[in-house]
Amino acid sequence: MTLESTRPSVNGVVLASPEENVGPQALRQRACTELLRQAAIEEGLLPVSDPLPVAGAISEAAESAIEALVARMIQVPPPPDEACERHHAAHRAQFRVGERVHARHILFAVTPGVDINALRSRAEACLLDVRDRTPEERAAGDRFAEVAASTSNCPSGAQGGDLGWLTQADCAPEFAREIFGKNEVGVLPRLVHSRFGLHVTEVLARDPGHDPPYDAVRSAVAQSLWQASFATALSQYVKVLAGRARVQGMDLTGAATPLVQ
């Protein structure tokens, strides 16, 4: 057995070079992309001479061919109005308008080469420091602002970590998930993890906004349901491609396609 044959691959196309450090999720996404690229070639949408991916990046022609392939193979009808009404009734908060949160944070940034365990220990110690304080200690000064000014890796540290009033669109999705849709006010009891690092976060105030009537958000509800159906159909199509392909060195179970993030 050669070294080449032991690397993760799709129909003999190696997905990562030995020098790359690619995580399991990124590797699965590369595999999904390669499955779609090869299917586009089979459908005559892309020439066989299309260059192989380099570090996961495909050619512009392959990107266009995959879009054409998906448009050809996946037909998702618009959802019926009755389904949209039921979805809206069950998920009103998803279509809420004007919800805002006034928050501040202390950021422990994840940078190349950082010791993640040591960083997490520092962040957890900081969380305990600013959260578990007696009334007398709170009256003595704003410890959160002091620590943010001296410790946070975010420019907001100069303002005591104050981020101002935020909407969900202002935040990274993973950060928004932690601070919106809840009733918590005060220092959150756990670290918030985001693409930027670890956050000690305090919610200072909430503006719940309002839930518009169904007719006002009908198109947004329909789009949300359509996207969910499209994601399911695309995932099933990729699973069919994987089932008839020679996939080595990895498990595509539960893999998200590159078009569904």
C-alpha positions in Angstrom: 0.0 0.0 0.0 1.4 3.4 -1.0 1.3 6.5 1.2 -0.9 8.2 -1.4 -3.6 5.5 -1.1 -3.9 6.0 2.7 -4.7 9.7 2.4 -8.4 10.9 2.4 -9.6 10.8 -1.2 -12.6 10.7 -3.5 -12.2 8.4 -6.5 -8.5 8.7 -6.2 -8.4 12.5 -5.9 -6.4 13.3 -2.7 -8.2 15.9 -0.6 -5.2 17.3 1.3 -1.5 17.4 1.0 0.8 15.9 3.8 1.8 19.5 4.7 -1.7 20.6 5.4 -3.4 20.5 8.8 -7.1 20.2 7.8 -9.8 19.5 10.4 -12.4 16.8 10.0 -15.2 19.2 9.0 -13.1 21.1 6.5 -12.0 17.7 5.0 -15.6 16.5 4.7 -16.5 19.8 2.9 -13.7 19.3 0.5 -15.0 15.8 -0.2 -18.5 17.1 -0.9 -17.1 19.7 -3.2 -15.1 17.1 -5.1 -18.1 14.8 -5.4 -20.0 17.7 -7.0 -17.1 18.6 -9.2 -16.8 15.1 -10.5 -20.6 14.8 -11.0 -20.5 18.1 -13.1 -17.8 16.4 -15.3 -20.0 13.3 -15.7 -23.0 15.5 -16.7 -20.9 17.3 -19.3 -21.0 20.6 -17.5 -17.2 20.7 -16.9 -14.4 19.4 -19.1 -12.4 16.4 -17.9 -9.3 18.7 -18.2 -10.5 20.8 -15.3 -7.6 21.2 -12.9 -7.7 19.3 -9.6 -8.3 21.3 -6.5 -5.3 23.0 -4.8 -5.6 23.2 -1.0 -9.4 22.8 -1.3 -9.8 25.6 -3.9 -11.5 24.7 -7.2 -11.4 26.5 -10.5 -13.9 29.3 -11.4 -15.2 27.0 -14.1 -15.8 24.2 -11.6 -17.7 26.6 -9.3 -20.0 27.7 -12.2 -20.4 24.0 -13.2 -21.4 23.0 -9.7 -24.0 25.8 -9.6 -25.4 24.6 -12.9 -25.4 21.0 -11.7 -27.3 21.8 -8.5 -29.8 23.9 -10.5 -30.4 20.9 -12.8 -30.5 18.1 -10.3 -32.3 19.8 -7.4 -35.8 21.2 -7.9 -37.5 22.5 -4.8 -41.0 23.9 -5.2 -42.1 26.9 -3.1 -43.7 25.9 0.2 -47.5 26.1 0.4 -48.9 29.0 2.3 -50.5 26.7 4.9 -47.0 25.3 5.8 -45.6 28.9 6.0 -48.4 29.9 8.4 -47.8 26.9 10.6 -44.0 27.6 10.6 -44.5 31.2 11.5 -46.9 30.4 14.4 -44.3 28.0 15.8 -41.2 30.2 15.3 -42.4 33.8 15.8 -39.1 34.7 17.4 -37.2 33.8 14.3 -38.9 36.7 12.4 -38.9 39.2 15.3 -38.1 42.7 14.3 -36.1 45.3 16.3 -34.6 42.9 18.9 -31.5 44.4 20.4 -29.0 43.7 23.2 -26.7 46.1 25.0 -23.6 44.1 25.8 -20.0 44.3 26.7 -17.3 41.7 26.6 -13.7 40.7 27.4 -12.1 39.0 24.5 -9.4 36.3 24.7 -8.4 36.1 21.1 -7.4 32.8 19.5 -4.2 33.6 17.5 -1.8 31.3 15.6 0.3 29.3 18.0 -1.7 30.2 21.1 -2.0 27.6 23.8 -5.7 27.0 23.8 -5.8 25.3 27.2 -3.9 28.1 28.8 -6.1 30.7 27.1 -9.3 28.9 28.3 -7.9 28.8 31.9 -7.3 32.6 31.8 -10.7 33.2 30.4 -12.4 31.0 33.0 -10.5 32.7 35.8 -11.6 36.1 34.4 -15.2 35.0 34.3 -15.1 34.0 37.9 -13.4 37.3 38.8 -16.1 39.5 37.3 -19.1 37.3 38.0 -18.7 36.1 41.6 -18.5 39.4 43.4 -20.1 40.5 46.7 -22.4 43.5 46.8 -19.6 45.4 48.6 -17.1 44.6 45.8 -19.6 45.7 43.2 -20.2 49.0 45.0 -16.5 49.6 45.2 -16.0 49.8 41.4 -16.8 48.4 37.9 -14.5 45.4 37.9 -15.7 44.3 34.5 -14.7 47.6 32.9 -11.3 47.5 34.7 -10.5 44.0 33.5 -11.7 44.7 29.9 -9.4 47.7 29.7 -6.4 45.8 30.9 -7.0 42.4 29.4 -9.4 42.3 26.4 -7.9 41.8 22.9 -10.8 43.8 21.4 -10.6 47.6 20.8 -13.8 47.9 22.9 -11.6 47.3 25.9 -10.8 51.0 25.9 -14.5 51.6 26.6 -14.7 49.0 29.3 -15.6 46.3 26.8 -18.8 48.1 25.8 -20.1 47.0 22.4 -23.2 49.2 22.5 -26.6 48.1 21.2 -26.3 45.1 18.9 -28.7 43.4 16.5 -28.2 39.8 15.5 -26.9 41.1 12.1 -24.1 42.9 14.0 -22.7 39.7 15.5 -21.0 36.6 14.4 -23.8 33.9 14.3 -22.2 31.8 17.1 -22.0 34.9 19.3 -25.6 36.0 18.5 -26.9 32.5 19.4 -25.6 33.0 22.9 -26.9 36.5 23.6 -30.2 36.6 21.7 -33.4 34.7 22.3 -32.9 34.5 26.0 -33.9 36.6 29.0 -30.6 36.6 30.8 -29.3 40.0 32.0 -25.9 40.2 33.7 -22.6 38.3 33.2 -23.4 35.1 31.3 -22.5 32.0 33.4 -20.3 30.5 30.7 -17.7 31.6 28.2 -19.0 32.4 24.7 -17.0 30.7 22.0 -16.7 32.4 18.6 -14.5 32.5 15.5 -12.6 35.3 17.3 -11.9 33.5 20.5 -13.4 33.2 24.0 -15.6 35.9 25.4 -16.6 36.8 28.9 -19.9 38.5 28.2 -22.3 40.7 30.1 -25.8 41.6 28.9 -26.5 45.1 30.3 -30.0 45.5 28.8 -32.5 44.0 26.3 -34.9 45.4 23.9 -37.2 42.5 22.8 -38.5 44.2 19.7 -41.8 43.0 18.3 -43.3 40.1 16.3 -44.8 41.4 13.1 -48.0 39.8 11.8 -47.7 36.9 9.3 -48.7 38.9 6.3 -45.8 41.3 6.9 -43.2 38.5 6.9 -44.8 36.0 4.5 -41.9 36.2 2.0 -39.3 35.8 4.7 -41.1 32.7 6.1 -41.4 31.2 2.6 -37.7 31.8 1.9 -36.7 30.2 5.2 -38.7 27.0 4.5 -37.5 26.8 1.0 -33.9 27.1 2.1 -34.4 24.3 4.6 -35.9 22.1 1.9 -33.1 22.9 -0.5 -30.5 22.1 2.1 -32.1 18.7 2.8 -32.4 17.9 -0.9 -28.8 18.9 -1.6 -27.5 16.8 1.4 -29.4 13.8 0.1 -28.0 14.3 -3.4 -24.5 14.4 -2.1 -25.1 11.3 -0.1 -26.2 9.5 -3.3 -23.0 10.7 -5.0 -20.9 9.5 -2.0 -22.7 6.1 -2.1 -21.5 5.3 -5.6 -18.0 6.9 -5.2 -14.8 5.4 -3.8 -14.3 7.5 -0.7 -11.2 6.6 1.4 -9.8 7.7 4.7 -12.8 9.5 6.0 -16.5 9.3 7.0 -19.0 11.5 5.2 -21.8 10.7 7.7 -23.5 14.0 8.6 -21.3 16.0 6.3 -22.5 19.5 5.3 -22.1 20.3 1.6 -20.1 23.4 0.7 -23.3 25.1 -0.5 -25.2 24.6 2.7 -23.6 26.5 5.6 
